[in-house]
Amino acid sequence: MSVALRAYAKINLGLHVLRRRPDGYHDLCTVMHRVDLADEITLEPADRITVETTSREAQGDETNLCFRAARLVQQELGTHNGVRIGLLKRIPVGAGLGGGSSDAASVLTALPALLGAQLPDAVLHRLASRLGSDIPYFLRRGTALATGRGEILQYFDLDVPFTILLCHPGIPVSTAKAYQAVRPSGAAPPDLPGLLRRGMSDPGLLRRELINDFEPPVFAMHPSLRELRDGLLHAGAVYASLTGSGSTVYGFFTEMETAAAAASRWEAEGIRTSLTPPHFHPAGDGAA
Ligand code: C5P
């Protein structure tokens, strides 16, 4: 018996770093939204935990988040049964798309059943938070407002009527370094779901008000990322932004053809791209 899973990437729609906390993390306020780009994972019962990955960037050893997720499930269930994890990476690594986090969440949700057991949602959430701040979001499909260090989640309906073009320039950005460089606003969290709902029919509002606080410090470290963001706007995007702490930059396009033409131009320059169609929801989206 084996199971095959698709672990979708996310983008951040607005991201506010509010304050540094005594535990070294930062309180933030962001919306996370799935895009049509996914890793493929297979799980097969085995004597021990192993990870085989196609990616040269991702490690298949004990530091891999999938390995660590499987180990936490093993410990929680009090079992020595293992799993062979096959990981086909399509989501660029270190790109602000949550690829490793999505993979780990897929292992947390699917592995207990494969081992003939069940873990309550609250336990999965606790294990996910231990592994990383944005992993709890990936336990469920859909769009969510994330606060706290990213683990306090409110899912809400958001239909994005735009084609989303992702550009992956392949510049690794360290999340920890980006947090060190960002200046927390100290402000109250803004109403991102309200802004986004209004902005879906008024992209000018998004350009004015939907802000990612990582852009100033990350663009200062990597000016080519600002050029890429501005390039998306020149190519016809009605909104463009860095996702997370980068380095992926995305744009919203009203015409799919315009987005596809821009994608071809960047691909010809060696920049990887991916397209998400309008109204995209991954299969099973919204399921608890
Ligand atoms: O939780 P995670 O391992 O993904 O975070 C990586 C690093 O990013 C943390 O060690 C911390 O430096 C920083 N971080 C933060 N505030 C958050 C999330 C992450 O400062 N809310």
Residues whose N, C-alpha, C, O or C-beta is under 5 A from the ligand:
A	BS01	C5P	G24 Y25 H26 L131 G132 S133 D134 G148 R149 G150 T175 A176 Y179
